[in-house]
Amino acid sequence: MSSHGILMSAPMVRAWLAGEKGETRRLRGLDKVNQDPDNWEVRSRVIVDGQILFTHKNNALLHYVAKFPWRHTGELYFKETFQLAKQSGSVGDEWIGDEILEWDGRLPKEKPELFWDLYYRADDEDIVHWWRPSIFMPRWASRICTKLTGARLERLHDITVEGVQAEGIDIMPFISKDEEGIKDVDEDGFIGAYADLWDKLNGKTMSWKNNPWVWILEFERNHQPVGEGA
């Protein structure tokens, strides 16, 4: 089965580990249409043979074929901020100190067997002195691999409350109860929380207000969330 790496921020890694994340929205391969997203349209948002056909609203003869950057089948492995490190005072099985020593220079082709361990920023921001960016994570260092179950195309503002939940945003702070105990969701606030996260991660490239076209990747959630036992 084919396997493809995908960058994931620390909050989204934590959301997947908690069993809350099953979707992600991505811009890759849509640069051309997102220069002017309002003037491009598609007849179908279903990805056919790994591609989507865009037509310009003001010129029916102007087309653009966007290729889906991943395969419809296979697995996604998460590339997250990490480090390879060890207790610098370790000699054999005897601990003579507890200072953390990071791997210096280029990473090996596979994980060293002795003393060295993988650390992830999503687990503890301060456990090591410096982190390696997620883009440099090799396949062997990834701890999360999940099955890709679906893909489609949308405008970013098309996201629904259900979509925000699938992205891993906690809905509880946006739920209130009236005097009769009936629950109500602050939909604008909830979607706004996702918009804030989007701008934090992607704002320099394509902000929320631009309402770009995005790929939606659906994948299996963690069926044994962290903390729920074996």
C-alpha positions as CSV (number, residue, x, y, z in Angstrom):
1,M,0.0,0.0,0.0
2,S,1.3,3.4,-0.9
3,S,2.2,5.9,1.8
4,H,2.4,9.6,1.6
5,G,3.7,12.1,4.1
6,I,1.6,15.1,5.2
7,L,2.7,18.0,7.5
8,M,0.7,18.3,10.7
9,S,1.0,21.0,13.4
10,A,1.2,20.1,17.1
11,P,-2.4,21.0,17.9
12,M,-3.7,18.8,15.1
13,V,-1.4,15.9,16.1
14,R,-2.9,16.1,19.6
15,A,-6.4,16.2,18.1
16,W,-5.8,13.0,16.1
17,L,-4.3,11.3,19.1
18,A,-7.4,12.2,21.1
19,G,-9.6,10.6,18.4
20,E,-11.0,13.9,17.3
21,K,-9.4,14.6,13.9
22,G,-10.5,12.9,10.6
23,E,-10.1,15.7,8.0
24,T,-7.6,18.2,6.9
25,R,-7.8,21.1,4.3
26,R,-4.8,21.7,2.0
27,L,-3.8,24.3,-0.6
28,R,-1.2,22.3,-2.5
29,G,-1.4,22.3,-6.3
30,L,-4.1,25.0,-6.3
31,D,-1.9,28.1,-6.6
32,K,-3.1,29.2,-10.0
33,V,-6.8,29.2,-9.3
34,N,-6.2,30.7,-5.8
35,Q,-4.7,33.8,-7.4
36,D,-8.3,34.7,-8.2
37,P,-10.5,32.1,-6.6
38,D,-13.8,33.9,-7.1
39,N,-13.4,33.7,-10.9
40,W,-12.8,29.9,-11.2
41,E,-15.5,27.3,-11.0
42,V,-15.9,23.6,-11.4
43,R,-18.8,21.5,-12.8
44,S,-18.1,18.8,-10.3
45,R,-16.2,18.8,-7.1
46,V,-15.6,15.1,-7.3
47,I,-12.0,14.2,-8.1
48,V,-11.9,12.1,-11.3
49,D,-8.7,10.2,-12.2
50,G,-6.8,12.3,-9.8
51,Q,-7.7,15.6,-11.2
52,I,-10.3,18.5,-11.2
53,L,-11.2,20.6,-14.2
54,F,-11.6,24.4,-13.5
55,T,-13.2,26.8,-15.9
56,H,-12.8,30.5,-15.8
57,K,-16.1,32.3,-15.2
58,N,-15.3,35.1,-17.7
59,N,-13.9,32.9,-20.4
60,A,-15.4,29.5,-21.0
61,L,-12.4,28.6,-23.2
62,L,-9.9,29.1,-20.3
63,H,-9.4,25.9,-18.4
64,Y,-7.1,24.7,-15.7
65,V,-6.5,21.1,-14.6
66,A,-5.5,20.7,-11.0
67,K,-3.9,17.4,-10.1
68,F,-4.7,15.9,-6.7
69,P,-1.3,15.8,-5.0
70,W,-2.0,12.5,-3.2
71,R,-3.5,9.2,-4.2
72,H,-7.1,8.3,-3.4
73,T,-6.0,5.0,-1.8
74,G,-3.2,4.4,0.5
75,E,-2.0,5.7,3.8
76,L,-1.0,9.1,5.2
77,Y,1.8,9.4,7.7
78,F,2.0,12.5,9.7
79,K,5.2,14.6,9.6
80,E,5.4,16.6,12.8
81,T,8.0,18.7,14.7
82,F,10.4,16.3,16.4
83,Q,13.8,15.5,17.6
84,L,16.1,12.5,18.0
85,A,17.8,12.7,21.4
86,K,19.1,10.8,24.3
87,Q,20.1,11.3,28.0
88,S,23.6,12.7,27.6
89,G,24.7,11.0,30.8
90,S,23.8,7.4,29.8
91,V,26.5,4.8,29.8
92,G,25.1,1.3,29.0
93,D,22.2,0.8,31.4
94,E,23.5,3.1,34.1
95,W,22.2,6.6,34.3
96,I,24.8,9.2,35.4
97,G,22.9,12.3,34.4
98,D,19.6,13.5,32.9
99,E,20.6,16.2,30.5
100,I,19.1,15.8,27.0
101,L,21.5,15.6,24.1
102,E,20.1,16.1,20.6
103,W,21.3,14.3,17.5
104,D,23.7,16.6,15.7
105,G,23.7,17.0,11.9
106,R,22.0,14.9,9.3
107,L,19.7,12.2,10.5
108,P,20.6,8.5,9.9
109,K,18.7,6.5,7.4
110,E,17.0,4.5,10.2
111,K,16.5,5.0,13.9
112,P,19.6,4.1,16.0
113,E,18.9,1.2,18.3
114,L,20.9,2.2,21.3
115,F,20.0,5.0,23.7
116,W,18.5,7.3,21.1
117,D,14.7,8.1,21.4
118,L,12.3,10.1,19.4
119,Y,10.6,13.2,21.0
120,Y,7.6,15.1,19.6
121,R,6.8,18.7,20.2
122,A,3.1,17.8,20.4
123,D,3.8,15.9,23.6
124,D,6.1,18.3,25.4
125,E,7.2,21.7,24.1
126,D,10.2,21.9,26.5
127,I,11.6,18.4,26.6
128,V,14.5,19.2,24.3
129,H,16.5,22.3,23.6
130,W,15.7,22.6,19.9
131,W,13.3,21.0,17.4
132,R,13.6,19.7,13.9
133,P,10.8,21.1,11.6
134,S,8.2,18.7,10.5
135,I,9.2,19.0,6.8
136,F,12.5,17.2,7.6
137,M,10.9,14.2,9.3
138,P,11.9,10.9,7.6
139,R,9.4,8.1,7.3
140,W,11.0,6.1,10.0
141,A,10.5,8.9,12.6
142,S,6.7,9.2,12.0
143,R,4.6,7.6,14.8
144,I,1.2,8.2,13.1
145,C,0.0,6.4,9.9
146,T,-3.7,6.4,9.0
147,K,-5.7,5.3,6.0
148,L,-6.9,7.9,3.5
149,T,-10.6,7.3,3.1
150,G,-11.8,10.1,0.8
151,A,-11.1,13.4,-0.9
152,R,-13.0,16.3,-2.4
153,L,-12.7,19.9,-3.4
154,E,-14.4,22.9,-1.7
155,R,-14.0,26.6,-1.0
156,L,-12.6,27.2,2.4
157,H,-15.7,29.1,3.6
158,D,-17.9,26.1,2.7
159,I,-16.8,24.4,6.0
160,T,-19.6,23.5,8.3
161,V,-19.8,22.9,12.0
162,E,-19.4,19.2,11.3
163,G,-16.3,20.0,9.2
164,V,-14.8,22.0,12.0
165,Q,-15.3,19.1,14.4
166,A,-13.7,16.7,11.9
167,E,-10.7,19.1,11.7
168,G,-10.2,18.5,15.4
169,I,-11.5,21.7,16.9
170,D,-13.0,21.3,20.4
171,I,-16.7,22.3,20.2
172,M,-17.4,22.3,24.0
173,P,-16.4,25.9,24.6
174,F,-19.0,26.9,22.0
175,I,-21.9,25.0,23.5
176,S,-24.3,26.7,25.9
177,K,-27.6,25.6,27.5
178,D,-30.8,27.7,28.0
179,E,-33.0,27.6,31.1
180,E,-34.6,24.4,29.9
181,G,-31.3,22.7,29.4
182,I,-31.5,22.7,25.6
183,K,-28.0,22.9,24.1
184,D,-27.1,25.6,21.5
185,V,-24.0,25.9,19.5
186,D,-22.3,29.2,18.7
187,E,-21.7,28.3,15.1
188,D,-20.1,31.6,14.1
189,G,-17.7,31.4,17.1
190,F,-16.9,27.7,16.4
191,I,-16.2,28.3,12.7
192,G,-14.3,31.5,13.7
193,A,-12.0,29.4,15.9
194,Y,-11.1,27.3,12.9
195,A,-10.6,30.5,10.8
196,D,-8.1,31.7,13.5
197,L,-6.2,28.4,13.3
198,W,-6.2,28.5,9.5
199,D,-4.6,32.0,9.5
200,K,-2.1,30.9,12.1
201,L,-1.0,28.0,9.9
202,N,-1.6,29.4,6.4
203,G,-2.2,33.1,6.7
204,K,1.0,34.1,5.1
205,T,0.2,32.0,2.0
206,M,-3.5,32.3,1.7
207,S,-5.6,33.8,4.5
208,W,-9.2,32.9,5.5
209,K,-10.6,36.1,4.0
210,N,-9.4,35.0,0.6
211,N,-11.7,32.0,0.7
212,P,-9.4,29.8,-1.4
213,W,-10.1,26.5,-3.1
214,V,-8.9,23.6,-0.9
215,W,-8.6,19.9,-1.0
216,I,-10.3,18.1,1.8
217,L,-8.6,14.9,2.8
218,E,-10.6,12.4,4.9
219,F,-8.8,9.8,6.9
220,E,-9.4,7.3,9.7
221,R,-9.4,8.7,13.2
222,N,-7.5,7.2,16.1
223,H,-9.7,4.3,17.2
224,Q,-7.9,4.1,20.6
225,P,-7.5,7.6,21.8
226,V,-4.6,8.4,24.2
227,G,-5.7,7.9,27.8
228,E,-8.5,5.4,27.1
229,G,-6.5,2.3,28.0
230,A,-5.4,-0.7,26.1
